[in-house]
Amino acid sequence: MALGNGINKDTARPLEVYVDINGNEWICDKEVISDIDPERPLEDQNIIRCQMMPFDHGG
């Protein structure tokens, strides 16, 4: 790792944000976003509501 290029964390898995019909944001693994069925409860599909995650917005 070279100095000045930030930290590259290879262990982090790729994530994607899914927005439901009500505008709620859900976070999931990037590889499963195409498998999301909006007709089924999202809580049962291995995705987490972003509102429940303690994100740091850098401020």
Secondary structure, 3 states (H helix, E strand, C coil): CCCCCCCCCCCCCCEEEEECCCCCEEEEEHHHHHHCCCCCCHHHCCCEEHHHCCCCCCC
